[in-house]
Amino acid sequence: MLRYLPFLLIIALTIYAFIDCLNTPEEEVKHLPKVVWVLIILLFSIVGPVVWLFAGRTRTTAGGGRARRTEWVAPDDNPEFLRSLGEEREKDKDGDKGTDKGTDKD
């Protein structure tokens, strides 16, 4: 049974690369048209799938597929939010000049 393992691995790799190639959108396929990649995967049983996996499509980074962030992660990283806090603080200072916050009025 162990002598069949290399053949099963080659078949599994070929099937995986074939299905991956078919499911990849045309705009993500690199270097060659998609039909040519399918032929390379099927005709060259070991080399074709390996080349497809390393050079055939654009790979996304781990973590949801976003290569870079386009929105703010936290409010303290957003300059507009920080500016609005500063404006609120200035409004509070200007509006509270006549009130006595430090004493207790019972």
FIFITOR-189689 format. One record per residue (C-alpha): residue number from 1; residue in one letter; x, y, z. Coordinates in pm, 1 decimal, padded with zeros to 6 digits, always signed. Example, Ala and Ser with C-alpha at 12.3 -4.5 7.8 and 13.67 -1.06 7.14 Angstrom:
residues 2
- num / residuo / x / y / z
- 1 / a / +01230.0 / -00450.0 / +00780.0
- 2 / s / +01367.0 / -00106.0 / +00714.0
//
This chain:
residues 106
- num / residuo / x / y / z
- 1 / m / +00000.0 / +00000.0 / +00000.0
- 2 / l / +00285.6 / +00240.9 / +00079.3
- 3 / r / +00422.6 / +00207.4 / -00274.4
- 4 / y / +00105.8 / +00368.3 / -00412.8
- 5 / l / +00140.1 / +00676.4 / -00194.2
- 6 / p / +00357.1 / +00881.1 / -00437.4
- 7 / f / +00108.9 / +00821.7 / -00719.9
- 8 / l / -00184.5 / +00918.4 / -00499.4
- 9 / l / -00006.2 / +01236.3 / -00390.6
- 10 / i / +00065.1 / +01331.8 / -00752.3
- 11 / i / -00298.2 / +01271.4 / -00848.7
- 12 / a / -00422.3 / +01467.8 / -00547.4
- 13 / l / -00189.5 / +01760.0 / -00628.8
- 14 / t / -00302.0 / +01759.9 / -00992.4
- 15 / i / -00670.8 / +01754.5 / -00897.6
- 16 / y / -00622.2 / +02033.1 / -00642.2
- 17 / a / -00434.3 / +02255.0 / -00889.5
- 18 / f / -00688.3 / +02181.9 / -01164.7
- 19 / i / -00985.0 / +02278.1 / -00946.4
- 20 / d / -00800.2 / +02581.9 / -00809.9
- 21 / c / -00725.5 / +02697.0 / -01164.3
- 22 / l / -01086.7 / +02651.7 / -01273.8
- 23 / n / -01218.9 / +02844.1 / -00972.0
- 24 / t / -00974.5 / +03133.9 / -01009.8
- 25 / p / -01122.0 / +03442.8 / -01179.5
- 26 / e / -00961.6 / +03531.5 / -01512.1
- 27 / e / -00828.1 / +03865.1 / -01382.9
- 28 / e / -00627.5 / +03691.1 / -01107.3
- 29 / v / -00447.6 / +03450.1 / -01343.4
- 30 / k / -00088.9 / +03559.4 / -01410.5
- 31 / h / +00147.2 / +03518.3 / -01706.1
- 32 / l / -00070.9 / +03294.8 / -01930.6
- 33 / p / -00437.5 / +03259.3 / -02023.1
- 34 / k / -00643.9 / +03031.3 / -01802.8
- 35 / v / -00693.7 / +02769.8 / -02076.8
- 36 / v / -00317.6 / +02735.1 / -02119.1
- 37 / w / -00275.2 / +02687.6 / -01742.9
- 38 / v / -00535.9 / +02409.3 / -01745.9
- 39 / l / -00349.5 / +02233.5 / -02027.2
- 40 / i / -00015.3 / +02269.9 / -01848.7
- 41 / i / -00160.7 / +02127.0 / -01527.2
- 42 / l / -00314.4 / +01828.7 / -01705.5
- 43 / l / -00026.4 / +01751.7 / -01943.7
- 44 / f / +00266.3 / +01790.8 / -01704.4
- 45 / s / +00156.6 / +01594.7 / -01400.8
- 46 / i / +00418.6 / +01700.7 / -01144.5
- 47 / v / +00566.0 / +02020.5 / -01284.4
- 48 / g / +00238.1 / +02174.6 / -01405.9
- 49 / p / +00054.3 / +02181.3 / -01071.5
- 50 / v / +00363.3 / +02300.0 / -00883.1
- 51 / v / +00422.9 / +02584.6 / -01128.6
- 52 / w / +00054.4 / +02681.1 / -01106.4
- 53 / l / +00065.3 / +02693.8 / -00727.3
- 54 / f / +00375.4 / +02913.6 / -00719.0
- 55 / a / +00339.1 / +03133.7 / -01027.1
- 56 / g / -00005.6 / +03092.2 / -01177.1
- 57 / r / -00221.0 / +03328.4 / -00975.2
- 58 / t / -00196.4 / +03624.3 / -00745.2
- 59 / r / -00206.5 / +03507.7 / -00386.5
- 60 / t / -00371.8 / +03711.8 / -00116.0
- 61 / t / -00226.3 / +03764.8 / +00226.4
- 62 / a / -00359.6 / +03579.3 / +00523.4
- 63 / g / -00624.4 / +03746.6 / +00730.0
- 64 / g / -00921.3 / +03808.4 / +00507.2
- 65 / g / -00740.5 / +03884.4 / +00183.9
- 66 / r / -00692.6 / +04253.8 / +00242.8
- 67 / a / -00338.9 / +04348.4 / +00153.9
- 68 / r / -00366.4 / +04691.0 / +00311.6
- 69 / r / -00624.2 / +04870.5 / +00516.1
- 70 / t / -00842.5 / +05133.3 / +00359.0
- 71 / e / -01034.7 / +05235.1 / +00671.1
- 72 / w / -00934.9 / +05331.6 / +01022.6
- 73 / v / -00878.9 / +05056.3 / +01276.6
- 74 / a / -00950.1 / +05251.2 / +01592.6
- 75 / p / -01078.2 / +05603.4 / +01661.5
- 76 / d / -00744.7 / +05710.6 / +01805.9
- 77 / d / -00584.9 / +05649.5 / +01463.8
- 78 / n / -00830.5 / +05876.1 / +01284.6
- 79 / p / -00707.9 / +06236.7 / +01255.6
- 80 / e / -01059.9 / +06369.5 / +01197.2
- 81 / f / -01183.5 / +06207.4 / +01518.2
- 82 / l / -00888.4 / +06344.5 / +01713.8
- 83 / r / -00951.4 / +06691.4 / +01569.6
- 84 / s / -01319.1 / +06672.1 / +01672.7
- 85 / l / -01213.7 / +06581.6 / +02028.0
- 86 / g / -00993.6 / +06888.8 / +02038.9
- 87 / e / -01279.6 / +07106.0 / +01912.9
- 88 / e / -01515.8 / +06960.5 / +02175.3
- 89 / r / -01262.0 / +07029.6 / +02447.8
- 90 / e / -01229.3 / +07391.3 / +02331.2
- 91 / k / -01608.4 / +07430.5 / +02329.3
- 92 / d / -01630.8 / +07289.5 / +02682.9
- 93 / k / -01359.7 / +07527.1 / +02806.8
- 94 / d / -01529.6 / +07828.1 / +02649.2
- 95 / g / -01879.2 / +07730.9 / +02770.8
- 96 / d / -01778.2 / +07636.4 / +03126.3
- 97 / k / -01583.0 / +07949.9 / +03219.4
- 98 / g / -01869.2 / +08093.6 / +03427.3
- 99 / t / -01956.2 / +07774.9 / +03616.2
- 100 / d / -01783.0 / +07648.4 / +03926.1
- 101 / k / -01728.4 / +07273.1 / +03882.6
- 102 / g / -01501.3 / +07223.4 / +04180.4
- 103 / t / -01745.6 / +07303.5 / +04464.2
- 104 / d / -02041.3 / +07106.8 / +04589.4
- 105 / k / -02364.7 / +07309.7 / +04606.2
- 106 / d / -02586.2 / +07138.8 / +04863.3
//
